[in-house]
């Protein structure tokens, strides 16, 4: 779903699908900075209550141009942050933190962490695109539930907010581009614990240490019996 959300604003075109001649869906989005890479995204809508919106912030990345060298590399993008918002009484809101803290205390965006390791030479766009997208509602024949909810509210989906992906799926979406400078500040370096690595899995290549045996086991120096060994005593 997120990959489709991110590609919509650049590669998808507004659709012409309509559910009837009723009032159009209204979906508004506003973005405000709270400082230190944190942005508040909020909006109003006439979508039914409990409708879930995917809120995301995306920065597009272009391959760096080198003099005298032609490159066929395609542009890419980075998901800076995402969150789900639920419509309540015609309103929704989310709060996205676009920055992360590197081991040396520098603030960085997610794509900057891997840039040196992967030897990527990228030119980030000046704008960050903030998107609010209704979860994919499928093809026309898969819309009966949403259609009924909209019919109850006398609403329809027109081409204003409807986008069609390459696979024919429809999405309701609004987006707003806003200039966002790359982070340049520093903070106290975070204390890294093993369990913080690899999404909580820790350093998987290391064998975990075993706790010490609380019992003192004395090994006899001589065999305590002259009886022959039993079959069960042999290793197989």
Phi and psi in degrees as a GROMACS rama.xvg file:
@    title "Ramachandran Plot"
@    xaxis  label "Phi"
@    yaxis  label "Psi"
@TYPE xy
-64.006  -39.225  UNK-2
-60.7125  -40.4997  UNK-3
-67.3307  -39.0385  UNK-4
-59.0495  -43.8289  UNK-5
-70.2706  -32.7776  UNK-6
-80.9891  -17.7693  UNK-7
-61.0943  -45.5167  UNK-8
-64.9747  -19.8231  UNK-9
-107.701  -40.8434  UNK-10
-107.027  -13.2396  UNK-11
-100.207  153.546  UNK-12
-112.923  148.781  UNK-13
-56.349  137.646  UNK-14
-86.3286  171.166  UNK-15
-118.101  16.0876  UNK-16
-74.9719  138.953  UNK-17
-139.104  146.64  UNK-18
-101.23  5.22363  UNK-19
146.386  176.361  UNK-20
-98.1373  72.0457  UNK-21
-124.301  -169.292  UNK-22
-66.8516  144.272  UNK-23
-78.5443  153.224  UNK-24
-67.0985  137.961  UNK-25
-112.774  125.047  UNK-26
-140.762  110.05  UNK-27
-110.335  150.456  UNK-28
-138.924  136.245  UNK-29
-135.39  146.832  UNK-30
-127.099  134.338  UNK-31
-138.875  140.582  UNK-32
-86.2046  137.362  UNK-33
-107.34  3.82368  UNK-34
90.2697  156.243  UNK-35
56.3034  36.9656  UNK-36
79.7893  6.99708  UNK-37
-99.7381  131.942  UNK-38
-128.644  136.283  UNK-39
-96.8925  126.11  UNK-40
-118.698  125.818  UNK-41
-143.535  166.421  UNK-42
-172.534  174.588  UNK-43
-122.933  155.412  UNK-44
-160.436  159.156  UNK-45
-105.228  17.9737  UNK-46
-66.2813  155.79  UNK-47
-62.249  154.319  UNK-48
-58.0325  149.521  UNK-49
74.0124  3.23737  UNK-50
-65.1934  134.603  UNK-51
-102.065  127.262  UNK-52
-110.205  137.71  UNK-53
-92.4655  117.346  UNK-54
-104.704  128.499  UNK-55
-142.625  154.487  UNK-56
-122.09  128.522  UNK-57
-131.347  136.597  UNK-58
-119.324  128.998  UNK-59
-83.2383  146.785  UNK-60
-125.612  124.763  UNK-61
-104.233  142.378  UNK-62
-60.8515  133.921  UNK-63
-64.1039  136.995  UNK-64
-85.47  128.236  UNK-65
-110.042  136.125  UNK-66
-62.1993  129.519  UNK-67
77.4121  2.57069  UNK-68
-121.846  122.809  UNK-69
-90.1402  139.489  UNK-70
-128.986  137.472  UNK-71
-100.379  11.1627  UNK-72
-63.8485  139.881  UNK-73
-91.9584  152.244  UNK-74
-65.9417  153.024  UNK-75
-129.112  -169.329  UNK-76
-153.493  161.844  UNK-77
-128.407  133.638  UNK-78
-81.597  109.082  UNK-79
-79.7303  -36.4527  UNK-80
-168.801  155.413  UNK-81
-152.896  157.055  UNK-82
-160.489  158.699  UNK-83
-103.844  135.033  UNK-84
-120.934  144.949  UNK-85
-112.721  134.704  UNK-86
-74.3193  128.023  UNK-87
-136.672  118.04  UNK-88
53.2056  40.8397  UNK-89
78.1126  10.8891  UNK-90
-131.899  156.971  UNK-91
-151.987  156.946  UNK-92
-156.552  155.733  UNK-93
-152.454  163.532  UNK-94
-136.916  118.578  UNK-95
-115.172  133.215  UNK-96
-104.759  110.978  UNK-97
-83.6497  -11.3148  UNK-98
-109.376  150.461  UNK-99
-126.756  165.079  UNK-100
-106.452  123.475  UNK-101
-78.124  172.352  UNK-102
-64.4782  -26.0314  UNK-103
-91.6821  6.56512  UNK-104
93.2051  -4.1669  UNK-105
-74.6328  142.12  UNK-106
-78.6107  135.939  UNK-107
-144.946  156.486  UNK-108
-84.2188  161.956  UNK-109
-58.0053  -39.2712  UNK-110
-69.7188  -22.5601  UNK-111
-72.5524  -23.8998  UNK-112
-64.1423  -38.0317  UNK-113
-98.2999  -1.90945  UNK-114
-62.6737  -46.0388  UNK-115
-71.3847  -42.3129  UNK-116
-63.603  -37.5089  UNK-117
-90.9057  0.201689  UNK-118
56.2229  48.6393  UNK-119
-94.7705  134.955  UNK-120
-114.591  96.0032  UNK-121
-121.241  148.333  UNK-122
-113.411  107.627  UNK-123
-73.1105  146.629  UNK-124
-69.5021  155.026  UNK-125
-71.8897  -26.4798  UNK-126
-99.0093  149.131  UNK-127
-108.93  133.818  UNK-128
-98.0655  121.965  UNK-129
-99.9158  127.576  UNK-130
-122.985  142.705  UNK-131
-124.127  117.159  UNK-132
-129.297  129.103  UNK-133
-70.3291  133.534  UNK-134
-47.3504  146.083  UNK-135
-49.0091  130.144  UNK-136
-104.361  9.12812  UNK-137
80.3757  -170.805  UNK-138
-81.2074  175.301  UNK-139
-55.95  -41.4343  UNK-140
-74.395  -5.71135  UNK-141
-106.077  18.4917  UNK-142
-104.553  12.9015  UNK-143
-61.8742  -38.4938  UNK-144
-65.8061  -49.2267  UNK-145
-65.5079  -39.0728  UNK-146
-59.8272  -40.4705  UNK-147
-66.5186  -41.4152  UNK-148
-62.7191  -42.1321  UNK-149
-69.6359  -36.7589  UNK-150
-62.7023  -37.9178  UNK-151
-63.2371  -30.1789  UNK-152
-98.759  4.55144  UNK-153
57.9936  47.2289  UNK-154
-117.834  157.222  UNK-155
-138.934  162.041  UNK-156
-104.828  117.373  UNK-157
-111.515  -175.365  UNK-158
-70.457  -8.69185  UNK-159
-64.1088  -42.0558  UNK-160
-118.926  2.26693  UNK-161
-97.3709  129.75  UNK-162
-123.079  147.542  UNK-163
-117.642  123.499  UNK-164
-80.6021  173.807  UNK-165
-63.6083  -27.5477  UNK-166
-88.2925  6.03229  UNK-167
91.8638  -1.32213  UNK-168
-76.9717  149.58  UNK-169
-106.546  142.885  UNK-170
-135.083  141.643  UNK-171
-98.0829  124.456  UNK-172
-151.862  145.547  UNK-173
-129.172  151.689  UNK-174
-147.265  158.169  UNK-175
-144.071  129.347  UNK-176
-95.7692  136.793  UNK-177
-142.667  133.38  UNK-178
-62.5507  127.706  UNK-179
-135.377  116.431  UNK-180
-72.2939  151.953  UNK-181
-67.2514  148.728  UNK-182
-65.6652  142.688  UNK-183
-133.232  1.77189  UNK-184
-91.1685  170.36  UNK-185
-129.282  161.743  UNK-186
-146.265  -176.881  UNK-187
-66.0864  127.562  UNK-188
-57.6389  139.321  UNK-189
-72.5109  152.274  UNK-190
-86.0816  113.313  UNK-191
-88.6055  124.805  UNK-192
-105.252  153.043  UNK-193
-55.1388  -35.5403  UNK-194
-73.4308  -10.4707  UNK-195
-82.4777  -12.4712  UNK-196
-85.6768  153.281  UNK-197
54.3389  43.3905  UNK-198
64.7144  29.7312  UNK-199
98.1597  -6.38653  UNK-200
-83.6655  -14.2887  UNK-201
76.0114  -164.875  UNK-202
-83.4342  93.5924  UNK-203
-65.5153  -21.5842  UNK-204
-80.2136  -8.02713  UNK-205
-98.4454  136.658  UNK-206
-76.5378  130.487  UNK-207
-67.0935  141.278  UNK-208
-70.1411  146.605  UNK-209
-92.4202  141.953  UNK-210
-66.5936  150.239  UNK-211
-65.2633  149.726  UNK-212
-73.5418  122.41  UNK-213
-75.4845  -7.83858  UNK-214
-105.878  145.633  UNK-215
-96.6564  116.471  UNK-216
-105.422  124.937  UNK-217
-98.3114  125.893  UNK-218
-94.0148  124.924  UNK-219
-65.726  141.363  UNK-220
-80.4285  -24.5334  UNK-221
-130.079  154.097  UNK-222
-67.0915  134.555  UNK-223
-85.3632  -4.46138  UNK-224
-146.581  153.846  UNK-225
-102.101  13.463  UNK-226
-73.2976  147.718  UNK-227
-63.7337  152.76  UNK-228
-67.8097  143.492  UNK-229
-83.0833  163.035  UNK-230
-60.9814  -37.5313  UNK-231
-67.4688  -16.6334  UNK-232
-83.4514  -13.677  UNK-233
-80.4047  148.343  UNK-234
-89.5716  137.406  UNK-235
